Amino acid sequence: MNAEIVNLRQARKRKAREDREARAEDNRLKFGRTKAEKQASKHERAVLEKAVDGHRLSASGDETPDGDPSPSAD
C-alpha cells in the first residue's frame, strides 16, 4: 500500500492559484476589450469631441476663443 505524500501547504497554494486563474478568465470574458477595440473607441471619441467643439457656440459674446472672459476695462 503506497500512498502519494502530499504537502498540504503546497496543495492549498495550488488550489488558490487555480481559483484565481479561473476568476481572472471569467473577468477577461466579461470585462475585457482588446487593444484594437480600446484604440478604436478612443479615436471615435476624439473625432466626436472635435466635431462638437467645432460647432460649439459661446454662451456670451465677451469670451475669447480659449474660454477666458475678456479683460474688463475698469
Secondary structure as UniProt FT lines:
FT   HELIX           8..31
FT   HELIX           35..55
FT   TURN            61..62
FT   TURN            65..66
//
